[in-house]
Every structure is written in structure tokens, then in C-alpha cells.
């Protein structure tokens, strides 16, 4: 794997779909589907935490040659991708053959997949049906995280939401 891997969300999303992984797309990529203008170089997902789904996710991650991302080792650290290992953390940051993929089981201020699916928005992307977190849920999580980038994003996301309600 090279040091600079191009982000290819189509490959990531299609691989997840091929393995029937149940997840909600969250973060900037989910927001972009709803009109958010900021580009992103990674995909963030919140998968369902059932063992069956975690096994499917582990298989998809193996196919994507997922390695644990660290700033000091951009090509990633080897990771034995199993459902049991995925259960060991609330957040995994991976670098894959198709770019960065963050697996976040409980985004800030949410209880995870079951919480987010109730307000999720369905999209067809790359010929796939997928669910993305609602703008309201993205805003809720970004407000709670309160990072500088989140504060900027909230202003734009709130404006998108306000225009929808008009």
C-alpha cells in the first residue's frame, strides 16, 4: 500500500454493499449528499453492532485491505480484522486500498445505529441504496463534539436545514 492513497468512496460503499453490511453513513460525506459544500477525504460509518453484521463488516474490511491508521504510520498498522476485535473499541480509523474509512459505533451525542436509523435519509448512490444520518443528527453530534471545524460546519449545516424548512 502506498503512502498516498486516493479516496474512492464508490469502492468503499460498493464493498460494504456486496457484504450486506448494515450501516449509516455519517459525517461530511453524509452531509454532502444533503447539499453540504465541504469536500472530505474519508468516509465515516456507524454500523449495526450485531455479531452477524460485525462479521460482514470484518469481511468487507479484509477485502479493502484495512489497516489501522495512525498519523505516524500513514500506510497503517496491521490489524486482525474479526468481529470480536471490532467490538473492542468504539472507534476505528482505517486506511484501506480505497482510502480512509472511520468506523464509529457511537458518534458523539448518539447511541449509535439504532438511534440514527430512525431519522436517516435514504439515497441512491453509485447504484446502491444507502442510509445517511439526517442533517439534524449530524448537527447534534457536531455540537456535542465542539471541535473548531465542527463549529464552522454547524453554521452551514444549520443554514441548509433552515432552507429546507422554508
N, C-alpha and C positions, 0 to 999 in steps of 0.2 A: 504494500500500500504506500503510495507516495505521500509526501508531507502535505501537499496541497491537493485536496480532493474537492472537485466541483460538486456543489449541492444540486442534486437531481431529485426533487420531490416526487416526480412521476414514478421513478424506480422504487422509492421507499413505499409510497402509497399502494402501488400495484403489488409489491411483495407482501405487504400486510394483508391485502385483499385476497391474494392467492392462498394464504394460510388461514383465512377466515378469522383474523384477529378482530375482536370487538374492542373498539376504542373511540374516544372523542378527540378530534383534532383541537388543540388549544393554542394559545399564544398568537404571535404575529401572523403565522400562516392562516390560522382560523379567522383572524381579523381581516386579512387581505381578501378572503373570499367574500367578505361583507363590506368591502369598499375602503378599507384602511390602506393608506398610500405607502406606508414604510415597507421597504424590502427586508427580507430576512434571509439568513444563510443556514437555517436549520428548521427542522420540524419538531414540534412538541406534541406528544400524545399522552392521554390518560386512558390506559387500558382497564377493562373489567378485570377484577382480581381473582376470578375463579381459577382453580388449578388447570382446568381444561383450556381456558384462554391463555394462561401463562405458558402452558406447553406450546400452544400455537405461536405465541409471541417469541418464545425461545427459538423455535424452528425458523421463523422469519428472520430473526436477528442473526442466526448462524448463516443463513443464505446470504445475508447482506454483509457477512464477514465483520460483524460488530465487535469493536474493541472499546474498552473504557477510555474516554477522552480525559486527558489532563493537559493543562497549559504547558507543562514542561516536556510532555511526550505527545506531540500533536498527532502522530500516527496511531496512538492509543496503546493501551496495555492489554495483554491477552486476558480473556475472560471466559470461563467455562459457562456457557450460556445454557442454563437449565431453569425450569420453572422454580425450583427450590432456591436457586441463587438469586433470581429476580425478586423473590419475596423478602430478601434480606435488607432491602433499602427502600426508602420512599421515593428516591430519585436516582435515575441512572442517566449519565451523559455519555452517549456513544458517538464514536466516529465509525462510519460504515463505508462500504465501497461506493455509496451514493451520497456521501456527506454526513453531516451531523444529524443525530436523532436523539432527542431527550425524552425519556420515559418518566413521567411524573405521576405517581399514583394518587397523590392528594395535593393538587395545586393549592396554594395559599388561600385560606378562607373558603375552602370547599371540602367535602368529604369524599371526593373522587368521582369515579364513573357514574355511580347511581345518582349522585347529586346533579351532575352536569347533563346527563342524558334527558332529564325531564324538560329542559329548556333548549336543548340542542337544535341546531338548524341543519336540515338535510341539503346536501349539494350533490351535483353530478360533476365530477372532475376526472379527466382522463378516462372517461367512460365508466367510472366507478361511482357508486353511491356511497357517500360518507357523511358522517355527522361532525359538525364543528360546534364548539362552545358558542353560546349566544353572546352578543355584544355585552349584555348586562352581566353575564358571568365572567367574561374577560375583564370588564371594568372592576367588578367586585374583587377579583383576585389581584389585579394590578394595584388597586387602592391599598389592599392589605400588605402587599409586598413593599410598596412605597420606595422603590428604587428611583434614582433620577430619571432614567429612561422611561419608567412606568408613569411618572408624573407627566411627562411630555405626551406620552401615548394617550393617557386618560383624557386630556383636553380634546384631542382629535376624535377619539372613540365616542366621547360624550356628544360631540357635535354631530357625528354620524347617527347616533341614536336619536338625538333631538330632531334631526331632519326626517327620519323615518316616521316619527310620531306625528309630524305636522300634516 
